[in-house]
């Protein structure tokens, strides 16, 4: 059964717009006028046809409401127009024609190919219908109501082609069946009580939330204007790519090809004068470079702090594993400590949440920033960052992220040192091949081990050891070379919350120098150890 419940709060934000000079002039001034005209039609015209033409064949904006209308409706209409920055004026047919080729492409969360497409004008018309049906005059001001109205509008427009692939959902459920995964598959996030449910067929559904290609969450109807961009491929001149994200889930970037660039103009990076953007390194697992994520000075401050740390819980010592960090792993020979409170660590954690498309930084969704030191020959064998459903073992926390549990959702790796092409220290994704190699040029593990031994590069490692095998994998599988200031993002979960087993990765043995790095782990909900965390039933 769906898991809908009501209760909105207020919230708006402005999204970045990337247009050429000509397009910018047209859309920034024309589109808000069109929106304001539509809003005026909705609240001042009782007829079903929202197009009220005057004698000079133009649409009037800012006319007085019908005397039969209540003062509340009139105030709502005026407030909506003012919120778009539009004063009373005129918008003619010629300007309206400019919007006929503007498309809205809807994607399901994490999908590079859109499942449905509509026009900007048709979406706006359907939004008004949905707002009327739901009796939500104030939706322009409230992101949670906006999400419910958008979900209803897209259900009406593209629900036949945008639907869930989950086994307990059918095509007939349409987009509603995708947005609301049911009570057993919807984690309770921090804003769950604010979601506005949608009544349909005698059932209440939770709505989707909608994000742009860059991850920014749609917070108001005005964002449909400011989100227009010509940077992504579109069948028409301009389009807005929107991604529908399930209730209780988080946005996942959806590139279509290795090498694809996704700009993050809303993120202030290490160098404020340079842009922050993702460069796609792999599609499965999803791995990205985050360019300009942090500064060298920030990494130096983090290293200096952890080296001075003397408190037992946070100082550098032999790395451990497990949710309570109590298990010494023979196949993890690095050292680690935690920075939980410094200004640099907090800035990086907040920046990471922003880059991932989170609305807010929530401390209970993150581990402390884990600082890592790898001395010569030390390493961490291939592993997953998620714990998996170990609830039966721990007996308390619910780690089942595919259900209502909480586990590690994404990792941002920060590199602070360089070791040269053959100096080791890479992060290797052992389930993925180097993307630049054709299938016929891939090197299998036995051949990689033989080549490594012939090179003598790992002569300090015991022959046949797991460390030697890991170096061979580092030279034959998808590996990320460390260098100061490099940041890499990868996901541990699929868009539906299931673990991504292709995210298996390891810290390659250091063959030259000393490696410093850091892990930022972001969870899909309140993490292990907090009172708000989900409890195993």
N, C-alpha and C positions, 0 to 999 in steps of 0.2 A: 504494500500500500504506500502511496505517497506520504510525505511527512510535512505537509504544509502547515504554517501558522502565521498569524498576522503581527504587525507592529513596526511602523516605519520611524526612522529618524532623519534629520536633515543632513545634507552634504552635497557640495558641488565642487567641481574643479575644471580647469581649462586645459585642454590637450594641445599638443604641439601641432602646427600646420606646416606642411612642406609643399609649397606650390611654386611654379615659375612665376615671373613677374606679372605676366598677362593674366594667368589663371588666378593668381592671388587677388588682383584687383577685382576681377569679376566675382569670385566666390565669397570673399570676405565681406563685400558690400551687398551683393545681390541675395545670397542665401539667407542671411538673417532677416532681410526684408520679406522674403517668401515665407519663412517660418512665422514671422510676426503676423503676416496677413492670414495665414492658416489659423493661427490661434484666435485672431479676431473673428474669423468666420465661425469657429467652433462655439464661441461663447456669446455672440451677438446675433446669430442667425438661427432661427428654429427650424428652418427647412432642411431637408435631407441633403440638398445640393449645397456644398460649402462654398461654391463660387458665386459671389454676388457682384455682378457687374454694374457699374454706373453708366450714365449716359455717354460719357466720353470714352467708354470701352477700356477703363482701367480699374484695377482693384484698389479700393480705399483702405488705408491703414489708419487706425486711431479714431474711427468714427464712434459716435455715442452708441451705447447699448440700447436695445429695445426697452421702452418703459416697463414692459411686462417682465423683464428680467430682474432678478434680485440685485441689490447693491453688492452683495458678496460676489456674485458672478462677474459684475462689472469691475470690481476691485481686482479679482483674480485675472481678468483679461488684461487690465492695465499693467498689473505687476509682471505678467509674463512678457509683455512687449518691452517693458523697461528692463527686464532681466537680460534681454538680448541686445540691449543698447540701441534700440530703434525708437525714434520719435515718430510722430504722425507724418505720413507721407504717402507716396504713390508707388505702385509697382505694376508695370505694364506687361502686356502679352509678350513683347519682344524679349524682355528679361526672363520671363517664365520659360520660353523656348530653350534658353541656355542650359536648363537643368534636365532636359529630356534624356541626355546620354550619361547622366551621373548615376553610377551603380552603387549598390550596397551588396557586397559579397559576404555571405554568412558561412563561417567555418565552425565545425564542432571542435571543442578544445583539443589542441595538439595536432589537428589535421591540416596539412598544407594545402589540400584541395578543398575548395568551398563546396558545400552541399546544396546551397540555394543562392539565388540572386534576385534582387528586385531593384526598383529605381528609388532614388531618394524621395521623389514626390509621392510615389505609392506608399512608401514606408510612413511618411508623415501623415498621409490621409488615414492609413490604418491605425496609426498611433492615436489619432483623435477619436476614431471609432472605439478603440480599446479603452481609452480614458473615459469616454462616455459610458460604456458598458460597465466599467468598474467604479464609476462615480468618483474619479480621482482628479478633481480640478487642479489640485496643487502639485501634480507630479513633476512639473518643471523644477521644483525646488528640492526634491527629495530623491536621493539616488536609489533608495530601496523601492520606492514606488515606480521610479523610472525603469528599474530592472523588471518589475512585474508587468508593467505596460509594454515594454519591449518584448518580453517573452510571449505575451499574448498576441502582439502584432505579428511577430515572426511565426508563431504557430499558425496564424491565419494565412500568412503569405507563403511560407516554405515548409510548413509542417509535414507535407507529403514526401519531401525529399530529405529533410533533416530530422533524423530519428536515431534512437539508441541502438547499438548493436549488442547490448547486454541480453543474455538469454531470457531474463524475466521481463523483457520489454518487447513490444511489437511495433510494427510500422504504424498501426492505427493510433498508438499513443502519441505519435508525432514528436515534436520538440519537447512537449511537456514530459514525456517519458524519458527524455535525455536529461532535462534539467533536474528533475526529481528522481534520484536513484532509489528512493524508498528508505524507510527508517533504519533498515539494517545495513545500508551502504552510504549513509550520510553522516559523516563526522560532525560533531557539534562545535562549530567554530566560535570565535569570540563574539561575532555579530549575529549569531543564529536567531536570537529573539527579535532582531530588527527586520527580518525578512518578511515580505508581504506576500502571502499566498494567493493563488489564483483558483477560483472556483470554476470547475469545468465538468460537466456531466455528473453533477452530484458529488464530485471528489475535489479535494483541495490539493494543489500541487505547489511545491516550492519553485520559485523562478530561477532562471539562470542569472549569472552576472556576465557582463559583456566587456570585452577588452579589445583594444586596437592591436595591430600587428606588433607594435612595440611594447605591449603589455599594459598600457595605461587603461585603467578601468573607466568605463563610461559612467559619468555621474549625473549628467543632465542632458536634455535634448540639444542644448547648444554644442555639446561635444560631437554631435553628428556633423556639425559644420566645421569645427576646428580640427576634426580628425581627418578631413579630406586630404589625400596625398597622392602624388603621382610617382612615388618611389617604388611601389610594388606593381607587378604585371597586372593589367586589367584589360578586359576585352573592349572597354570603352575609354574615352579620354581621361576620365578621373573616376576613382572609386574609393570607397572606404571598406577595408577588410575588417570585419568584426568577428570575434571568436566567442562563441557561447560556452560558458564554463558552468559545470554542474554545481548546484548548491552543495556546500560543504567541501568543495574541491578548489584547487588553485590553477591559475593560468599556466600553461606550458607552451613555450615557444615552438613554432611549427615551421621551420625552414623546409624548402622543397629541394634543396641541393647543397652538397658540400661546397664550401666557399661563399655561400650566401651571406650577405651583410644585413644586419638588423640594427638600425640606429636607435639609440636610447636617449633622445634629447632631453628627457625629463630627469635624467640622472646627472648629478654634478660629480665629475670624476676627480682623480688625483690632481690633474692639471685642469683647473676650471676653464682655461682658454681653449682647451681641445675637446672634441666630442668623445662621448663614450659610445661604443658600439660592440655588437657581437659579431664574431666571425665563425661560421659553422665549420667545425672540424669533423663531425661525424653525425649521421642521422640515427643510427642504432648501434650503441647507445647515443643519446643526444649529448653532444659535447661541444662546447663553444669557448673560444677565446673571448674574454671581456677586455677590450682594449681601453687603456687609460682608466682602469678601475682604481688603482692606488699609486701613491708616490713612493719613491725610494726612501724619502725621509720618514714616511709612516712605517715602513718595514724596519728601518733602523731603530726607531723608537720602540717598536714591539720586541725586537731582539734584545735590546739593552734592558728593557724592563724584566723580561723573563730570566735573563742571566743574573739579575740582582734579586730575584724572588727567592725568599727563604722559607715561606710558609709551606708546610708539607703537602697540603692539598693542591697547590698550584705550581710548585717549583718543578724544574726540569728533572725528570727521573725516567727510569726504564718504562717504556710505553706499556699500557695495559689495554685490555679489551673488555667488552660487556657493558650493559647499561649502568652498572654501579662501579665501573672502572676498577675492578678488583682482580682481574685475571691476567696473569703474565702469560703472554703468547710467545712460544719458542720461535715462531715464524714472524715475529715483529721485534726486531732488535734495535729500533730507533729509540730516541728519548722524546718525551713530550711533557709539556706543562700547559697551564691555562692562564689566559688574561681575561678576567671577567668584568673588569671595572675601569680600565684606563680610557681616557678620552679617545685615543687612537682606535682601540678595539671597538668602542661603541660606535664611532663614526663608520667604521668598516661594516659592522653588522647592520646598521641602518641603511647604508648604501647598498648592501647586498639584498635586503628586503625590497628596496625600491627597484633595483634592477630586475628582480624576479616578478614584479607586477603586483606586489602586496600594497594594499592601501596604507597600512600603518605598520610601524615596527612594534612587534609584540614580544617582549622578553621571554615569555614562556614558550615561544616557538623556536628558540635558538639555544644551542649549547654555547658555553663560553668559547671564545676564540682559542682554538688549540694550537699552541706553538710546537713546532717539530724541529729536532736536531738529528741529523744523520751523520755519524762519523764514518770514516773509511770502512767499507765492506758492509755497513749496516743497511737494513732494508725492511720492507713489510710485504710479505707474500700476498698473492692475489686474494681479494676479499670484497665483500659488499659493505657499503656504509649502512644500509638498513639492517635492522636486527631480525626482521621477519617475525612471524607469529610465534614468539617464544613465551606467550602469556602463560601457557601451562607450566613452564619452568619457573618463571618469576612469581606467578600466583597473584599478581596485583595489577600491574599496568597492562592495558590492552594495546598490543603492538600491531594488531591486524588492521593495517591501513586500507585494505580493500573493503573492510567493513566500516566500523565506526571508531577504530583505533587510531593511534598516533605513532608515527615512525619517521625516520629521516626521509625527507622529500627531495632535497637538493643539496649539493655540496659546491662551495666555491673554494678552490685551492689557490693560495697565494705563494708565489715563489720569490725568494729573496737572494739567491746566489746562483752562480753560473759554474758549469763544470766542463765545458767544452763538448765537442761532438762525441767523444769516446770516454767521457769522464763519468758516465752513469748519472744516477739521481733522477731519471725520468719518471713520469707516471705512465704506466702502461695499461691499456684496456685490452685484456687478454682475449676477449670474445670478438674483437674487431680487427680487421686487416687495415694496413695503411691505405688510405683512400686514394693515394696517387699511383698505387700499383695495380696494373691489370691482373686479373685472376691468374694468368699464366706465369706471372713473375713473382708470385707469393712464395715465401720460403717456409717450408714446414719445420716443425720443432727439431727433429733429429738433425736436419741439415744445418739449422741455426746453431745448435750446440757444437757440431763439428767445426763450423766456421769460427765460432768463438774460441775454441781451444787452439785452433791453428793461429789465431791472431795474438794469443798471449795476453790479451787485455784483462782477463779475469784470472790470471795465474795465482793471485793471492787468495782465491776462493777454493774450497775443497771440491775436488772433482766428483761429480755426481750429486752434489748438494742441491738443496732447493734454491739457494742463492745463485748458483751457476745456471740452473734451469731458468730462473727468473730473468737473468741477464740475457739469455738467449731469446726469451719471449720479448724482452724490451727491444731487441734488435730485429724482430720479425713481425711483431704485431703493432697496433696503433699506439704510438708513444708520444708523449708531450715533453719536449725538452725544457728544462728549467732555465730561466734567466731572470735577473732582478726586475721586479715590476710586472711580471707576467701573472695574469689571473685566468683561471679556467673554471667554467661552470659545467657541471653535469648533473643529470637527474637520476635519483634512485628509485623513483616511482613513475609509473605510466599515468596518463591523464585521468584514468578511472581509479587511481589509488593502489592498483596492484603493484607489487615489487617488479622492478625492471632488472631481470637477471642478466641482461647483457651489460650492465654497469659494473661487472666484475673488474677490479683494477688492483694494481700493486705499486708500491714504491720501490723502484729499481735500486739495487745495491750501488752505493757511491764508490766509484773507482778512482776518483781524484778529488782531493779537497774535503771540505765539510759543507753539508747542505743544511740551510735553514728554510723552513716553509711554515705555512699555517693553514688550518682547516676552519672553514665556517660552515657548520651544519645547520640547515633550516628544516624544521619539522612541518608536517602537514597540519598539526594541531598542537595542543599543549603537551609538552614533552614529559618524559619519565621523571618523576620526582616532585612534580607540582600538584597542588591540591585540585586544580582544575582538570588534570589529566584524566583521560578515559580509563575506567576501571574494567578489568576483565570480569565478565559476568559469572 
